[in-house]
Amino acid sequence: MTSETRRGKAPGRLAQSATAAIGASVLLTIAISLLGPSVMVPALSGPAWQPPYSLNVHPAPHLVVGLGAAAIVLGALGSLGLLLALSRASALPANSSPANSSTATSSPVTPSPAAPLSASGGFTSFGGGQWLPDPRLLVRLGCLAAALLAFLPPSGSGDHLNYAAYGRMVTLGVNPYTHGAVDLPTDPIARAVEAPWREEPSVYGPVATAVQALASWIGGDSLRLTIFVLALVNAAAFIATGLLIDRFTRDDPARRLRAALLWTANPLLLYQLVAGMHVDTLAIACMVAALLVRSRPVGSGLLLGLGVAVKINAGLVALGPAWELRRRPARLALMAGTALAVVVVGYVIVGSEAIGPMTRTSKSISLASFWKLVQGWLQSIVGAGSAYRGEIQIGSLLVLALVAWSLFRLVSRREGYQGYADAHGPVGLSAPVVGAVIVIAYLFATPYILPWYDGLAFGMLALIGASALDGLLFTHLLVLSLAYLPARVLDGVMPQDLDWLRTVVRSRIAPWALFALTAALVWWSWRAAARVRTPRASTAPPR
């Protein structure tokens, strides 16, 4: 026992409980996959000696759904608890203690210089004698969990089966942008695709299709091996993103801890992006890397283009560098030209047929979206003869503009014009801030939303300062994760006494909860902006 521990400066109850909740959540996520095929884990054909591996216990639906719900709730509560503890520590000067915190003034979190892992079982001292998990340890454990999940079967949805089928089509000479799995009824890979996606062509970009084709070429007729290759790429992208973010924040231990909680050690992202094995992870990795190397226009443009060529909505992030370079047209043209060239070359290779499926998907409305409520109201008031997709698209754009305007109003007052000015006037907001605002506005306004879409916003938030957005986004992902538990259509497989997860939680509770969160986001941003005075821009260089 160290002297500090004897004096009572051990980790607080909140920090300990929250850390335990995060650990339990990650272990439960691993357990769901380890148990093998279930309503949460699609079965994979292929030789049993090939990865991914599981115990093939075939657990009961109630058990794995309960494990999933527990993993989601514990992960959200643990993450929010540690973010709250970090926020409290930030209000304490380094030489204060919890006993005299009532006299503390607001200041940045100040960690102990050594930050020893052995100080208190993986905890390190922050401002005012507060003990929180060591960010280095969280990053290592998060990377370890992601690597382990790559060797276990994916859980939570059946999207990975679609990826394998699209790659299979490429290797067989079939265009995945004009055909669905139903067109290969006897193929061992394509027949694993679940309803209602069997008729759907690919909506993913050429880079995603190339990765899927590579996995299919390696896996051959084995669905297991094909999925394993995809899982390795997915886990590598998640880990690389975490290491990039950690390197970017390593000079500020408080910011480093927050970044680890938002990405690498975020149990909800491990549940959705890694265990769920969604292609969004690869797009996020490209976008985060592009923002971190934006001082090199060609390299940043290349990464931006690759991200868009994985999934089109990742292109929202590109608005950040575009805004930041608006006063430097030559660099902006070089970056934008490189990105555009990558995207154009990719779509030239796969053909113009790849554009059609994306445009159809953009008009969809997910069951958990609050726009589903609006659609129901329009059908009951105006008439049931239309889906009102056009009207809802216009409404979503208006909501997106409102949310973005509210957030830009806040961040411009807090940090944008409190920075420095050049010969042309105030420089304003940075690329990560603009990217984060646009992505969050999109996620809170779009008619088609799924849990793993939130991963892009978490990647952006990890690059900027802390705010109430952290808690709002965690709550947003919590609601969506519970709404899609699991994100599979299991008619005739899911017990009837669990059907309320779809008919009540997904279709009734989640839309109202997401509407309330959107309203809360706008209300908070306006209230917070009203309390901030905008000083004149300084001509001093940036810190």
Wavefront OBJ file of the C-alpha trace (Angstrom):
o trace
v 0.000 0.000 0.000
v 1.401 3.361 -1.008
v 1.492 6.380 1.280
v -1.115 8.138 -0.865
v -3.457 5.178 -0.564
v -3.002 5.147 3.220
v -3.926 8.843 3.350
v -7.211 8.009 1.600
v -6.319 9.058 -1.925
v -7.387 5.722 -3.392
v -9.656 5.560 -6.455
v -13.104 6.932 -5.656
v -16.178 4.746 -5.591
v -17.529 6.287 -8.800
v -14.300 5.656 -10.714
v -14.012 2.096 -9.411
v -17.655 1.216 -10.115
v -17.576 2.768 -13.580
v -14.355 0.978 -14.496
v -15.810 -2.318 -13.302
v -18.953 -1.733 -15.360
v -16.888 -1.114 -18.505
v -14.862 -4.267 -17.883
v -17.994 -6.336 -17.300
v -19.557 -4.961 -20.481
v -16.565 -5.949 -22.597
v -16.474 -9.425 -21.044
v -20.181 -9.913 -21.738
v -19.668 -8.854 -25.356
v -16.902 -11.425 -25.681
v -19.064 -14.083 -23.999
v -21.913 -13.588 -26.496
v -19.611 -14.423 -29.399
v -17.752 -17.139 -27.530
v -20.955 -19.076 -26.819
v -21.484 -19.564 -30.542
v -24.506 -19.485 -32.877
v -27.648 -17.941 -31.397
v -30.180 -15.214 -32.141
v -27.288 -12.816 -31.577
v -24.631 -14.731 -33.531
v -25.319 -16.031 -37.071
v -23.963 -19.498 -37.779
v -20.967 -19.742 -40.115
v -20.392 -22.658 -42.463
v -16.955 -24.077 -43.148
v -14.407 -26.428 -41.597
v -14.518 -26.288 -37.793
v -10.736 -25.915 -37.519
v -10.841 -22.587 -39.300
v -11.338 -19.334 -37.410
v -13.386 -17.699 -36.041
v -13.806 -20.011 -33.083
v -16.582 -20.525 -30.531
v -17.806 -23.061 -28.004
v -20.904 -23.895 -30.109
v -23.069 -23.983 -27.012
v -26.119 -22.691 -28.904
v -27.410 -20.640 -25.954
v -31.082 -19.878 -25.475
v -32.445 -16.639 -26.983
v -33.415 -15.197 -23.600
v -29.902 -15.725 -22.259
v -27.971 -14.044 -25.080
v -30.450 -11.184 -25.392
v -30.101 -10.634 -21.665
v -26.324 -10.698 -21.972
v -26.517 -8.183 -24.808
v -28.788 -5.845 -22.858
v -26.509 -6.060 -19.827
v -23.415 -5.365 -21.942
v -25.039 -2.290 -23.479
v -26.399 -0.804 -20.249
v -23.271 -1.502 -18.197
v -21.051 -0.131 -20.946
v -23.034 3.095 -21.232
v -23.268 3.638 -17.470
v -19.587 2.873 -16.940
v -18.461 5.205 -19.696
v -20.723 8.026 -18.541
v -19.559 7.491 -14.958
v -15.889 7.815 -15.851
v -16.551 10.867 -18.015
v -18.345 12.415 -15.027
v -15.445 11.580 -12.720
v -13.021 13.122 -15.211
v -15.191 16.244 -15.417
v -15.162 16.548 -11.633
v -11.406 16.165 -11.546
v -11.055 18.936 -14.116
v -12.627 21.368 -11.654
v -9.936 20.706 -9.014
v -6.497 22.329 -9.039
v -3.564 19.954 -8.801
v -2.765 20.930 -5.211
v -6.307 20.611 -3.881
v -8.026 17.605 -2.403
v -11.603 16.357 -2.386
v -11.977 17.678 1.143
v -11.481 21.298 0.101
v -12.960 21.027 -3.402
v -15.652 23.554 -2.513
v -13.068 26.301 -2.869
v -11.599 24.989 -6.117
v -11.765 26.983 -9.304
v -12.192 25.636 -12.792
v -8.934 24.595 -14.382
v -7.617 21.894 -16.673
v -7.118 18.448 -15.223
v -3.562 18.161 -13.978
v -2.205 14.600 -13.732
v 0.582 13.460 -11.541
v 3.835 13.596 -13.538
v 4.744 9.958 -13.161
v 1.216 8.509 -13.552
v 2.409 5.141 -12.175
v 0.384 2.086 -13.083
v 1.246 0.538 -9.736
v -0.067 3.503 -7.757
v -3.451 1.953 -7.190
v -4.164 -1.076 -9.336
v -4.113 0.563 -12.768
v -5.341 3.977 -11.600
v -3.378 7.194 -11.791
v -3.616 10.491 -9.929
v -5.264 13.487 -11.584
v -6.006 16.997 -10.329
v -6.919 17.418 -6.684
v -5.833 13.916 -5.740
v -8.494 12.327 -7.925
v -7.695 8.798 -9.071
v -8.885 7.632 -12.469
v -7.950 4.718 -14.770
v -4.609 5.090 -16.479
v -5.354 5.957 -20.130
v -2.404 3.897 -21.358
v -3.830 0.812 -19.726
v -7.298 1.461 -21.166
v -5.863 1.776 -24.664
v -3.926 -1.474 -24.316
v -6.914 -3.384 -22.955
v -9.206 -1.960 -25.631
v -6.808 -3.033 -28.370
v -6.516 -6.483 -26.779
v -10.301 -6.859 -26.658
v -10.610 -5.831 -30.314
v -7.934 -8.318 -31.353
v -9.621 -11.113 -29.381
v -13.037 -10.376 -30.899
v -11.550 -10.822 -34.376
v -11.081 -14.516 -33.574
v -14.700 -14.928 -32.422
v -17.797 -15.010 -34.652
v -19.434 -11.604 -35.209
v -22.549 -10.808 -33.208
v -25.451 -8.394 -33.121
v -26.373 -8.304 -36.819
v -26.003 -10.187 -40.079
v -24.300 -7.455 -42.091
v -21.042 -9.378 -42.274
v -22.865 -12.081 -44.234
v -23.753 -9.444 -46.832
v -20.106 -8.366 -47.045
v -19.011 -11.952 -47.681
v -21.658 -12.388 -50.380
v -20.683 -9.186 -52.200
v -17.038 -10.236 -52.199
v -18.056 -13.661 -53.451
v -19.912 -12.097 -56.363
v -16.794 -10.220 -57.436
v -14.688 -13.381 -57.430
v -17.365 -15.169 -59.466
v -17.621 -12.343 -61.996
v -21.053 -11.178 -60.835
v -21.652 -7.451 -60.333
v -22.590 -6.895 -56.652
v -24.151 -3.526 -57.532
v -26.762 -5.069 -59.827
v -27.325 -8.450 -58.167
v -28.311 -9.757 -54.752
v -27.548 -12.966 -52.905
v -30.805 -14.406 -54.240
v -29.174 -14.581 -57.671
v -26.716 -17.206 -56.340
v -29.157 -19.654 -54.701
v -26.755 -22.616 -54.532
v -23.615 -20.750 -53.532
v -22.411 -21.663 -49.997
v -21.562 -18.034 -49.216
v -24.517 -16.202 -50.772
v -27.165 -18.498 -49.301
v -26.108 -17.491 -45.779
v -27.386 -13.933 -46.317
v -30.450 -13.250 -44.206
v -33.776 -11.633 -45.075
v -34.573 -8.933 -46.057
v -31.164 -8.361 -47.648
v -31.090 -11.317 -50.023
v -32.446 -9.263 -52.921
v -30.427 -6.122 -52.145
v -27.319 -5.160 -54.147
v -24.320 -3.588 -52.443
v -24.603 -0.011 -51.176
v -20.909 0.208 -50.269
v -18.120 1.969 -52.088
v -15.447 0.431 -54.327
v -12.803 0.266 -51.582
v -15.154 -1.697 -49.324
v -15.993 -4.003 -52.222
v -12.286 -4.528 -52.926
v -11.664 -5.573 -49.315
v -14.657 -7.913 -49.452
v -13.399 -9.432 -52.708
v -9.954 -9.981 -51.195
v -11.500 -11.767 -48.219
v -13.587 -13.929 -50.537
v -10.559 -14.782 -52.661
v -8.705 -15.952 -49.546
v -11.715 -17.693 -47.978
v -12.962 -19.484 -51.091
v -15.992 -21.653 -50.332
v -15.519 -21.273 -46.576
v -17.777 -18.639 -45.039
v -15.849 -18.920 -41.776
v -12.506 -18.068 -43.308
v -13.984 -15.254 -45.415
v -15.529 -13.682 -42.320
v -12.284 -14.105 -40.386
v -10.305 -12.158 -42.986
v -12.892 -9.394 -42.887
v -12.766 -9.416 -39.084
v -8.979 -9.055 -39.094
v -9.204 -6.015 -41.369
v -11.981 -4.558 -39.231
v -10.125 -5.064 -35.944
v -6.920 -3.665 -37.435
v -8.804 -0.523 -38.542
v -10.309 -0.080 -35.067
v -6.956 -0.556 -33.323
v -5.137 1.738 -35.765
v -7.733 4.444 -35.174
v -7.341 4.078 -31.422
v -3.554 4.299 -31.597
v -3.722 7.369 -33.849
v -6.105 9.124 -31.463
v -3.969 8.132 -28.484
v -0.849 9.522 -30.137
v -2.674 12.745 -30.952
v -3.760 13.249 -27.313
v -0.785 11.786 -25.434
v 0.607 15.163 -24.318
v -2.514 15.834 -22.224
v -3.327 12.873 -19.920
v -6.850 14.111 -19.201
v -7.627 14.460 -22.879
v -5.922 11.118 -23.481
v -8.185 9.432 -20.940
v -11.294 10.979 -22.456
v -10.204 9.900 -25.948
v -9.700 6.326 -24.734
v -13.185 6.340 -23.210
v -14.685 7.643 -26.441
v -12.962 5.180 -28.751
v -10.515 2.401 -27.839
v -12.022 1.490 -24.463
v -15.592 2.413 -25.416
v -17.566 -0.789 -24.709
v -20.454 0.268 -26.952
v -18.114 0.707 -29.917
v -16.448 -2.613 -29.173
v -19.952 -4.111 -29.143
v -21.150 -2.429 -32.346
v -18.095 -1.853 -34.553
v -15.786 -4.718 -33.576
v -18.048 -7.538 -32.370
v -20.649 -6.420 -34.931
v -17.929 -6.153 -37.610
v -19.309 -3.257 -39.616
v -17.571 -1.703 -42.602
v -18.023 1.733 -41.000
v -14.879 1.025 -38.959
v -12.686 1.167 -42.054
v -14.257 4.442 -43.215
v -13.779 6.002 -39.768
v -10.118 4.968 -39.701
v -9.533 6.756 -43.017
v -11.317 9.917 -41.875
v -9.575 10.170 -38.513
v -6.195 9.659 -40.185
v -7.068 12.284 -42.824
v -7.782 14.884 -40.148
v -4.562 14.132 -38.310
v -2.353 14.504 -41.416
v -4.187 17.431 -42.995
v -0.984 19.485 -42.975
v -0.098 17.304 -45.976
v -2.821 18.015 -48.543
v -2.076 15.071 -50.831
v -1.939 12.507 -48.033
v -5.052 13.901 -46.368
v -6.892 14.028 -49.679
v -5.932 10.425 -50.419
v -7.321 9.274 -47.063
v -10.486 11.333 -47.461
v -11.057 9.762 -50.870
v -10.512 6.269 -49.520
v -12.981 6.896 -46.696
v -15.663 8.119 -49.091
v -14.950 5.130 -51.337
v -15.679 2.866 -48.365
v -18.975 4.482 -47.363
v -20.373 7.637 -48.893
v -21.684 9.301 -45.714
v -18.137 9.451 -44.342
v -17.651 12.289 -46.812
v -19.355 14.627 -44.326
v -16.011 14.812 -42.523
v -14.383 16.347 -45.598
v -16.308 19.562 -44.948
v -14.004 20.152 -41.980
v -10.719 20.427 -43.907
v -12.549 22.310 -46.664
v -13.643 24.979 -44.176
v -10.244 25.175 -42.519
v -8.485 25.696 -45.868
v -11.000 28.148 -47.299
v -8.417 30.959 -47.127
v -5.747 28.807 -48.768
v -7.305 27.888 -52.118
v -4.203 26.221 -53.553
v -3.928 23.738 -50.676
v -7.691 23.220 -50.682
v -7.674 22.504 -54.420
v -4.819 20.029 -54.000
v -6.549 18.179 -51.151
v -9.977 18.185 -52.780
v -8.556 17.221 -56.154
v -6.715 14.244 -54.684
v -9.796 13.063 -52.804
v -12.020 13.468 -55.845
v -9.541 11.609 -58.039
v -9.526 8.626 -55.662
v -13.324 8.483 -55.565
v -13.728 8.902 -59.317
v -11.142 6.236 -60.144
v -12.830 3.844 -57.734
v -16.272 4.311 -59.223
v -14.935 4.173 -62.769
v -13.520 0.752 -61.968
v -16.752 -0.642 -60.453
v -19.051 1.154 -62.908
v -21.862 3.672 -62.655
v -24.236 0.922 -61.474
v -22.783 1.427 -57.982
v -24.516 4.805 -57.655
v -28.110 3.566 -57.976
v -28.296 1.453 -54.773
v -26.926 4.366 -52.702
v -29.609 6.776 -53.929
v -32.358 4.291 -53.070
v -30.984 3.733 -49.581
v -30.878 7.476 -48.903
v -34.705 7.544 -49.003
v -35.179 4.783 -46.426
v -36.607 5.354 -42.939
v -35.504 3.087 -40.099
v -37.984 1.857 -37.495
v -36.159 3.524 -34.600
v -35.995 6.940 -36.278
v -38.387 9.616 -35.011
v -39.174 10.266 -38.679
v -41.108 7.006 -38.579
v -43.480 8.783 -36.183
v -43.763 11.691 -38.610
v -44.513 9.270 -41.436
v -47.287 7.705 -39.371
v -48.781 11.096 -38.543
v -48.761 12.154 -42.203
v -50.412 8.906 -43.268
v -53.121 9.236 -40.640
v -53.831 12.929 -41.309
v -53.204 13.399 -45.027
v -53.736 9.861 -46.273
v -52.132 6.426 -46.323
v -51.591 6.372 -50.054
v -48.001 7.641 -49.837
v -44.854 6.970 -47.832
v -44.095 10.734 -47.857
v -40.394 10.040 -48.332
v -39.789 13.284 -50.197
v -41.433 15.388 -47.506
v -39.491 13.572 -44.814
v -36.222 14.123 -46.679
v -36.914 17.861 -46.766
v -37.844 17.855 -43.082
v -34.674 16.000 -42.143
v -32.556 18.554 -44.004
v -34.253 21.345 -42.054
v -33.589 19.570 -38.757
v -29.981 18.947 -39.793
v -29.584 22.657 -40.530
v -31.116 23.595 -37.178
v -28.872 21.227 -35.200
v -25.755 22.260 -37.119
v -26.572 25.961 -36.752
v -27.129 25.555 -33.009
v -23.840 23.737 -32.532
v -21.855 26.102 -34.755
v -23.281 29.036 -32.823
v -22.025 27.476 -29.609
v -18.576 26.313 -30.678
v -17.806 29.522 -32.554
v -18.435 31.456 -29.363
v -16.541 29.057 -27.148
v -13.445 28.444 -29.198
v -13.734 29.433 -32.836
v -13.144 33.166 -32.627
v -11.235 33.054 -29.374
v -8.301 31.743 -31.356
v -6.030 33.788 -33.584
v -6.443 35.914 -36.682
v -4.490 36.153 -39.895
v -4.325 38.904 -42.506
v -7.783 37.962 -43.781
v -9.508 37.996 -40.387
v -10.409 35.373 -37.763
v -9.308 31.872 -38.661
v -12.189 30.321 -36.753
v -13.076 26.678 -36.282
v -10.696 23.787 -36.842
v -11.369 20.909 -39.215
v -12.114 18.334 -36.464
v -14.642 20.698 -34.845
v -16.444 21.369 -38.122
v -16.384 17.676 -38.989
v -17.771 16.709 -35.581
v -20.602 19.245 -35.786
v -21.676 18.163 -39.273
v -21.540 14.446 -38.440
v -23.478 14.848 -35.171
v -26.098 17.005 -36.878
v -26.495 14.332 -39.551
v -26.829 11.500 -37.037
v -29.462 13.329 -34.984
v -31.472 14.354 -38.072
v -31.230 11.528 -40.624
v -34.338 9.388 -41.264
v -32.218 6.236 -41.564
v -30.102 5.559 -38.505
v -28.522 2.403 -37.081
v -26.380 2.046 -33.936
v -23.000 1.637 -35.617
v -23.438 4.874 -37.560
v -22.592 6.713 -34.321
v -19.018 5.432 -34.517
v -18.052 8.220 -36.923
v -19.176 10.869 -34.425
v -17.195 9.241 -31.607
v -14.093 9.288 -33.786
v -14.582 13.023 -34.368
v -15.362 13.846 -30.725
v -12.153 12.152 -29.586
v -10.194 14.808 -31.513
v -11.865 17.862 -29.947
v -12.561 19.195 -26.469
v -14.960 17.777 -23.901
v -18.556 18.990 -23.646
v -22.066 17.739 -22.945
v -21.982 16.271 -26.460
v -20.088 13.319 -24.992
v -23.016 12.349 -22.786
v -25.638 13.071 -25.425
v -23.874 10.883 -27.981
v -23.427 8.037 -25.493
v -27.154 8.224 -24.701
v -27.968 8.291 -28.425
v -25.945 5.121 -28.971
v -27.445 3.506 -25.849
v -30.975 4.029 -27.168
v -30.139 2.715 -30.632
v -28.243 -0.294 -29.276
v -31.193 -1.341 -27.112
v -33.587 -0.711 -30.009
v -31.651 -3.071 -32.276
v -31.144 -5.967 -29.893
v -30.421 -7.834 -32.060
v -30.262 -6.040 -35.424
v -31.534 -9.092 -37.308
v -34.859 -10.093 -38.839
v -35.613 -13.384 -37.103
v -39.187 -14.260 -38.027
v -39.928 -17.717 -36.687
v -36.648 -17.872 -34.765
v -37.008 -15.234 -32.052
v -39.448 -16.374 -29.323
v -42.768 -14.553 -29.377
v -42.330 -13.374 -25.804
v -39.293 -11.370 -27.002
v -41.091 -9.775 -29.935
v -41.725 -6.693 -27.770
v -38.106 -5.749 -28.371
v -39.105 -4.950 -31.945
v -42.734 -3.865 -31.593
v -42.306 -1.777 -28.433
v -38.662 -0.830 -27.846
v -37.614 -0.364 -31.483
v -40.871 0.950 -32.939
v -42.331 3.008 -30.062
v -39.879 3.864 -27.309
v -36.733 4.495 -29.373
v -38.300 7.039 -31.802
v -39.596 9.183 -28.937
v -36.302 8.875 -27.083
v -34.323 9.965 -30.151
v -36.698 12.875 -30.714
v -36.220 13.960 -27.098
v -32.430 13.720 -27.478
v -32.496 15.860 -30.617
v -34.596 18.481 -28.856
v -32.288 18.340 -25.831
v -29.238 18.825 -28.062
v -30.699 21.977 -29.639
v -31.874 23.327 -26.277
v -28.512 22.716 -24.601
v -26.490 24.280 -27.402
v -28.632 27.443 -27.419
v -28.580 27.766 -23.637
v -24.825 27.170 -23.485
v -24.138 29.659 -26.285
v -26.211 32.319 -24.541
v -23.893 32.135 -21.533
v -20.740 32.695 -23.585
v -19.554 36.147 -24.573
v -17.570 36.395 -27.780
v -14.294 38.323 -27.303
v -12.493 39.940 -30.162
v -10.160 37.716 -32.105
v -6.581 37.920 -30.942
v -3.715 38.511 -33.330
v -1.449 36.296 -31.260
v -0.355 32.968 -32.770
v -2.327 29.873 -31.705
v -1.256 27.994 -28.635
l 1 2 3 4 5 6 7 8 9 10 11 12 13 14 15 16 17 18 19 20 21 22 23 24 25 26 27 28 29 30 31 32 33 34 35 36 37 38 39 40 41 42 43 44 45 46 47 48 49 50 51 52 53 54 55 56 57 58 59 60 61 62 63 64 65 66 67 68 69 70 71 72 73 74 75 76 77 78 79 80 81 82 83 84 85 86 87 88 89 90 91 92 93 94 95 96 97 98 99 100 101 102 103 104 105 106 107 108 109 110 111 112 113 114 115 116 117 118 119 120 121 122 123 124 125 126 127 128 129 130 131 132 133 134 135 136 137 138 139 140 141 142 143 144 145 146 147 148 149 150 151 152 153 154 155 156 157 158 159 160 161 162 163 164 165 166 167 168 169 170 171 172 173 174 175 176 177 178 179 180 181 182 183 184 185 186 187 188 189 190 191 192 193 194 195 196 197 198 199 200 201 202 203 204 205 206 207 208 209 210 211 212 213 214 215 216 217 218 219 220 221 222 223 224 225 226 227 228 229 230 231 232 233 234 235 236 237 238 239 240 241 242 243 244 245 246 247 248 249 250 251 252 253 254 255 256 257 258 259 260 261 262 263 264 265 266 267 268 269 270 271 272 273 274 275 276 277 278 279 280 281 282 283 284 285 286 287 288 289 290 291 292 293 294 295 296 297 298 299 300 301 302 303 304 305 306 307 308 309 310 311 312 313 314 315 316 317 318 319 320 321 322 323 324 325 326 327 328 329 330 331 332 333 334 335 336 337 338 339 340 341 342 343 344 345 346 347 348 349 350 351 352 353 354 355 356 357 358 359 360 361 362 363 364 365 366 367 368 369 370 371 372 373 374 375 376 377 378 379 380 381 382 383 384 385 386 387 388 389 390 391 392 393 394 395 396 397 398 399 400 401 402 403 404 405 406 407 408 409 410 411 412 413 414 415 416 417 418 419 420 421 422 423 424 425 426 427 428 429 430 431 432 433 434 435 436 437 438 439 440 441 442 443 444 445 446 447 448 449 450 451 452 453 454 455 456 457 458 459 460 461 462 463 464 465 466 467 468 469 470 471 472 473 474 475 476 477 478 479 480 481 482 483 484 485 486 487 488 489 490 491 492 493 494 495 496 497 498 499 500 501 502 503 504 505 506 507 508 509 510 511 512 513 514 515 516 517 518 519 520 521 522 523 524 525 526 527 528 529 530 531 532 533 534 535 536 537 538 539 540 541 542 543
